[in-house]
Amino acid sequence: MSIAPGPARPGAELNAEGQDLSRLSRRLDDWLDVSALPLWWSLGADHQRGGYHDCLSLTGRPVVGPRRARVQMRQVYVYAAAGASGWEGPWLQAMEHGLAFFEGRFRRSDGLFRSSVSDHGAPIDDGAMLYDQAFALLGWATGARVTLRPDFEAKATELLEVIRAERGCPAGGFFESGERTNQSNPHMHMLEAALAWMEAGGGPAWEAFAREIVELALSRFVDAERGYVREFFDPQWRPAPGDIGRLVEPGHQFEWAWLLGRWSKLVGDPTALETAIALFQNGVSGVDPRRGVAVDALNDDLQVRSSQARLWPQTERLKAALLLAELDPGRGQIYEAHAIAAGRSLLLYLGAPVPGVWRDKLFADGSWKEEPAPASSLYHIACAVWELRRTQTATVSARSFRSWGAESIEARPERPTERERPVLDDSLGDAGWA
């Protein structure tokens, strides 16, 4: 199922390519709206104790166990965004169900949110991960967009103030909890939340917050020579010493590319767009041509570190390819080919015994890990489905998110300062993009 994008193809083939995307969009729309969203509300939600289960079995049954903070607010995001997308199911009830459990069971006395609780809501891991706080901000932003409730922004602003006071890093950005305190990944989700607040009509502080993270990403997280984003750093935001500092995740190259592309579209930042293109190119280096999937991890020489391929990187490849096809139209055919390949690979994971659940880990030999479907993946899948829907819809409903279909807002007069830009491969169709 792998695709090796090459030179431009005749118009007839491009038309067939577009039809493939259209068919893929309809198929994924049906899977999400008819199977996944109803299933994760009816059985994925705990209607007795509150909140959402962390997993469903491959036969669609709840797996009783600890509840992670990120899962609760990811499900809040999913159902709020489903309402914005026009889903006619009980999205508001599902959103409020997750919010009540999260705000009632996860909040610590200092205003941050703990990592996990039991199925009865008792604290298990009282640590507060920056990563989890980001999803609180995202869930509230999405809820605010669709319900217009002003208290959501008040809650988000209060949490951000606590994060700045408790986790601010002198060299910029924020510390994560645990031993590896300087990580790019939680900042990526902080940027996602900040963009969501910009699109929800939040105050100017959210654009300033997004700009702060973008500047840190372009100056520290992204390698200036190779154009990929690293995962772990020292307290001065230099690559962490040892093997851990060499880690490059293809899925995060795609995810950062999508977020920087959205930022560029919103404010007119050409450097962010160029960086997004380079990130996508490096992410493609992690696509296994035999299985047609993005693997979990590379080293900083872009050689495979882990050949396992989880579900979520496939969704990020799809999202990034679709957005960059719009923002970098000169290479649009290549991005569209990658979108088709990513969408087809995603369908492999969705081929579980019960529609609406999925397999998560594909091994190098083509076999699957037999395990329940993690609820945390619904956020990735749904967002990719909606991004594909956006590209296949000529007229987007006024209820849809601006970044998912409307025109970019006018670029601000102040522009980012010039930064060192990664060297791009202008061909984008060579073997490195296979």
C-alpha positions in Angstrom: 0.0 0.0 0.0 3.0 2.3 0.0 3.1 5.2 -2.5 6.3 6.7 -3.9 5.3 10.2 -5.0 7.1 11.2 -8.2 6.7 13.6 -11.0 3.4 15.2 -11.8 0.9 12.8 -13.4 -1.7 13.3 -16.2 -4.9 15.0 -15.3 -7.0 11.8 -15.6 -4.9 10.2 -12.9 -5.2 13.2 -10.7 -9.0 13.0 -11.1 -8.9 9.4 -10.0 -6.8 10.4 -7.1 -9.4 12.9 -6.0 -12.1 10.3 -6.3 -10.0 8.0 -4.0 -9.9 10.8 -1.4 -13.6 11.4 -1.8 -14.5 7.7 -1.3 -12.0 7.4 1.6 -13.7 10.4 3.2 -17.2 8.9 2.9 -16.0 5.6 4.3 -14.3 7.2 7.3 -17.2 9.6 7.9 -19.6 6.6 8.1 -17.2 4.7 10.5 -16.9 7.7 12.8 -20.5 8.9 12.8 -22.3 5.6 12.7 -20.0 3.3 14.6 -17.3 5.0 16.7 -19.0 8.0 18.3 -22.1 6.0 19.3 -20.0 3.1 20.6 -17.7 5.2 22.7 -20.6 7.0 24.3 -22.8 4.0 24.9 -20.1 1.6 26.1 -16.9 3.7 26.4 -18.5 6.0 28.9 -19.1 4.8 32.5 -22.7 5.8 33.0 -22.7 4.6 36.6 -19.5 6.1 38.1 -18.9 8.8 35.6 -16.1 9.5 33.1 -14.7 7.4 30.3 -13.1 4.0 30.3 -9.5 4.0 29.1 -10.1 1.0 26.8 -12.7 -1.1 25.0 -12.0 -4.7 24.1 -11.9 -5.5 20.4 -15.4 -6.8 20.8 -16.5 -3.4 22.1 -16.7 -4.2 25.9 -15.5 -1.9 28.6 -12.1 -2.7 30.2 -12.3 -1.7 33.9 -9.2 0.0 35.2 -7.6 3.3 36.0 -8.7 6.4 34.3 -6.1 8.8 32.8 -6.7 12.5 32.8 -5.8 12.8 29.1 -8.4 10.3 28.1 -11.2 12.3 29.9 -10.4 15.6 28.2 -9.6 14.0 24.8 -13.1 12.5 24.9 -14.5 15.9 25.9 -12.7 17.4 22.8 -14.0 14.6 20.5 -17.7 15.0 21.4 -17.6 18.8 21.5 -15.9 18.8 18.1 -18.4 16.2 16.9 -21.2 18.7 17.8 -19.4 21.4 15.8 -19.1 19.0 12.8 -22.8 18.4 12.8 -23.0 15.0 14.4 -26.6 14.5 15.5 -25.9 12.2 18.4 -25.8 13.3 22.1 -22.6 15.2 21.8 -23.5 17.8 24.5 -24.4 15.1 27.0 -21.2 13.2 26.2 -19.0 16.4 26.6 -20.6 17.4 29.9 -20.3 13.8 31.2 -16.5 13.9 30.7 -16.1 17.4 32.1 -18.0 16.6 35.3 -15.8 13.6 36.1 -12.5 15.3 35.1 -13.2 18.5 37.0 -14.6 16.7 40.0 -12.0 13.9 40.3 -8.7 15.1 38.8 -8.3 18.6 40.2 -5.6 19.0 42.8 -5.5 21.6 45.6 -2.9 23.6 43.7 -5.2 24.0 40.6 -3.3 21.5 38.4 -4.8 18.1 37.4 -3.5 14.7 38.5 -2.6 12.0 36.1 -4.9 9.2 36.9 -7.6 8.0 39.2 -9.3 4.6 39.9 -12.6 3.6 38.2 -14.2 4.9 41.4 -12.5 8.2 41.1 -9.9 7.8 43.9 -6.4 9.3 43.2 -3.8 6.8 41.8 -1.1 9.0 40.4 -1.2 12.4 42.0 1.5 13.8 39.7 0.5 16.6 37.4 1.9 16.2 33.9 2.2 19.2 31.7 0.9 17.0 28.9 -2.3 16.4 30.7 -2.8 20.1 31.5 -2.6 20.8 27.7 -5.6 18.6 27.1 -7.6 20.3 29.8 -7.0 23.6 27.8 -7.9 21.9 24.5 -11.1 20.4 25.8 -12.3 23.7 27.3 -11.5 25.6 24.1 -13.4 23.2 22.0 -16.3 23.2 24.4 -16.3 27.0 24.4 -16.4 27.1 20.6 -19.5 25.1 20.3 -21.4 26.1 23.5 -20.2 29.8 23.8 -19.9 29.2 27.6 -17.6 32.0 29.0 -16.6 30.0 32.1 -14.5 27.7 30.0 -12.1 30.4 29.1 -12.0 31.6 32.8 -11.0 28.0 33.8 -8.4 27.8 31.0 -6.9 31.2 31.9 -6.6 30.2 35.6 -4.9 26.9 34.7 -2.5 28.6 32.4 -1.5 31.1 35.2 -0.8 28.1 37.5 1.3 26.4 34.8 3.3 29.5 34.3 3.9 29.9 38.0 4.7 26.3 38.8 6.3 25.0 35.6 8.0 27.9 33.9 11.5 27.2 32.6 14.1 30.0 32.8 15.3 29.2 29.3 11.7 29.4 27.9 8.8 27.0 27.8 7.8 24.8 30.6 9.0 21.8 32.6 7.3 18.4 32.4 7.0 16.4 35.6 9.3 13.4 36.2 13.0 12.9 35.5 12.9 14.1 31.9 11.7 17.6 32.5 12.5 19.3 29.1 10.4 17.8 26.4 9.0 19.1 23.1 5.9 16.9 23.1 3.8 18.6 25.8 4.6 21.9 24.2 3.2 20.6 21.0 -0.1 20.0 22.7 0.0 23.4 24.4 0.3 24.9 21.0 -2.7 22.9 19.8 -4.7 24.2 22.7 -3.6 27.8 22.1 -4.6 27.5 18.4 -7.9 26.1 19.5 -8.5 29.1 21.8 -7.5 31.5 19.0 -10.1 29.8 16.7 -12.7 29.9 19.5 -12.4 33.7 19.8 -10.4 33.7 23.0 -8.6 36.8 24.1 -5.2 38.1 22.7 -3.3 36.2 25.4 -3.9 33.0 23.5 -2.2 34.2 20.3 0.7 35.5 22.4 0.9 32.1 24.0 0.9 30.3 20.7 3.6 32.6 19.3 5.7 31.9 22.4 5.6 28.2 21.7 6.2 28.5 18.0 9.3 30.7 18.6 10.6 28.1 21.0 9.9 25.2 18.6 11.6 27.0 15.7 14.6 28.1 17.7 15.1 25.0 19.9 13.0 22.0 19.2 13.6 21.8 15.5 17.2 20.9 14.4 18.4 23.8 12.3 20.5 21.6 10.0 18.2 18.6 9.5 14.8 20.1 9.9 13.3 17.5 12.3 12.0 18.0 15.8 13.7 16.2 18.7 11.9 14.9 21.8 14.2 15.3 24.8 16.5 18.2 25.8 18.6 19.5 28.6 17.5 22.5 30.8 18.9 24.9 28.2 16.9 23.2 25.4 20.0 21.6 23.8 19.5 18.0 22.7 19.7 15.7 25.7 23.0 13.8 26.0 23.1 10.1 25.2 20.8 7.9 23.2 17.6 9.5 24.4 18.6 12.8 22.8 18.7 11.1 19.4 15.1 10.1 19.3 13.1 11.3 16.3 9.4 10.3 16.1 7.8 10.3 12.6 4.4 10.9 14.0 5.5 14.0 15.8 7.1 15.4 12.6 3.7 15.1 11.0 1.8 16.5 14.0 4.1 19.5 14.4 3.8 20.1 10.6 0.1 20.2 10.9 0.1 22.6 13.9 2.8 24.9 12.3 0.8 24.9 9.1 -2.3 26.0 11.0 -0.3 28.7 12.7 1.1 29.9 9.4 -2.4 30.0 7.9 -3.8 32.0 10.8 -1.2 34.7 11.2 0.9 34.6 8.0 4.2 33.1 9.1 6.2 31.9 6.1 9.0 30.5 8.2 6.6 28.3 10.2 5.3 27.0 6.9 8.8 26.2 5.5 9.5 24.4 8.7 6.3 22.4 8.5 7.3 21.3 5.0 10.7 20.1 6.2 9.1 18.3 9.1 6.8 16.5 6.8 9.7 15.4 4.6 11.5 14.0 7.6 8.4 12.3 8.8 8.1 10.5 5.5 11.6 9.1 6.1 9.9 6.9 8.7 7.3 5.4 6.4 8.0 1.7 5.9 7.5 1.1 2.1 6.7 -2.6 2.7 3.8 -2.1 5.1 2.9 1.4 4.0 2.8 2.7 7.6 4.8 5.3 9.6 6.9 3.6 12.2 7.2 4.7 15.8 10.7 5.9 16.0 13.9 6.9 14.2 17.3 7.9 15.3 18.7 11.3 14.4 20.4 9.8 11.4 16.8 8.9 10.2 17.5 5.2 10.5 14.8 3.0 12.1 14.9 2.8 15.8 11.6 1.0 16.4 9.8 -0.7 13.5 6.6 -1.1 15.4 3.9 1.2 14.0 1.1 2.5 16.2 -2.1 3.8 14.9 -1.8 7.5 15.7 1.2 8.4 13.4 -1.0 7.3 10.5 -3.6 9.9 11.4 -1.0 12.6 11.8 0.5 11.9 8.4 -3.0 12.1 6.9 -3.8 15.5 8.6 -0.4 17.0 7.6 -0.6 15.9 4.0 -4.1 17.3 3.6 -3.2 20.7 5.0 0.1 21.1 3.2 -1.6 20.2 -0.1 -3.5 23.4 0.5 -0.7 25.6 1.8 2.0 24.3 -0.6 0.0 23.8 -3.8 3.1 23.5 -6.0 3.7 20.1 -4.4 0.0 19.3 -3.9 0.0 16.1 -6.0 2.7 14.6 -3.8 0.9 15.5 -0.6 -2.4 14.1 -2.0 -0.6 10.8 -2.8 0.6 10.7 0.8 -2.9 11.5 2.1 -4.3 8.6 0.1 -1.6 6.3 1.4 -2.0 7.4 5.0 -5.8 7.0 4.8 -5.5 3.5 3.4 -3.1 2.6 6.1 -5.5 3.9 8.7 -8.2 1.6 7.4 -6.0 -1.3 8.3 -6.1 -0.4 12.0 -9.8 0.2 11.9 -10.5 -3.4 10.7 -11.3 -4.7 14.1 -13.9 -7.4 14.8 -16.4 -4.7 15.9 -16.8 -1.5 13.9 -15.9 1.5 16.1 -12.8 0.1 17.8 -9.3 -0.4 16.4 -6.0 -2.2 16.6 -3.2 0.0 17.9 0.2 -1.7 17.3 1.4 -3.3 14.0 4.6 -5.3 14.3 7.4 -5.5 11.6 6.2 -8.9 10.5 2.7 -7.6 9.8 1.1 -9.1 12.9 -0.9 -7.2 15.4 -0.6 -6.9 19.2 -3.7 -8.4 20.7 -4.9 -5.9 23.2 -7.9 -3.6 23.9 -8.4 -0.4 21.8 -7.1 2.6 23.7 -9.7 5.4 24.1 -6.9 8.0 23.6 -6.7 7.2 19.9 -10.2 8.4 19.1 -9.0 12.0 19.3 -6.4 11.3 16.7 -8.7 9.4 14.4 -11.6 11.8 14.6 -9.5 14.9 13.9 -8.0 13.2 10.8 -11.5 12.3 9.6 -12.7 15.9 10.0 -9.6 17.2 8.3 -10.3 14.9 5.4 -14.0 16.0 5.4 -12.9 19.6 5.2 -10.9 19.1 2.1 -13.7 17.2 0.4 -16.4 19.8 1.2 -16.7 22.8 -1.0 -18.9 24.7 1.4 -18.3 24.3 5.1 -21.1 24.8 7.6 -20.8 27.9 9.7 -20.6 25.6 12.7 -17.3 24.2 11.6 -14.0 25.4 13.0 -12.2 28.1 11.1 -9.0 26.1 10.8 -11.0 23.2 9.4 -12.4 25.0 6.4 -12.8 28.8 6.5 -10.4 31.3 5.0 -7.3 32.4 7.0 -7.8 35.4 9.1 -5.9 38.5 7.9 -2.2 38.4 8.7 -1.2 40.6 11.6 1.1 43.6 10.9 3.8 42.4 13.2 5.7 39.5 11.7 8.1 37.0 13.4 11.7 37.9 13.4 13.9 36.2 10.8 15.1 32.8 12.0 17.5 30.3 10.6 15.5 28.2 8.2 16.1 24.5 7.5 17.4 23.5 4.1 14.5 21.9 2.1 14.7 19.3 -0.6 12.7 21.0 -3.3 12.1 17.8 -5.2 9.9 16.1 -2.5 9.5 13.3 -4.9 12.8 11.5 -4.5 13.3 8.2 -2.7 13.4 10.0 0.7 9.7 10.8 0.2 8.7 7.2 -0.6 
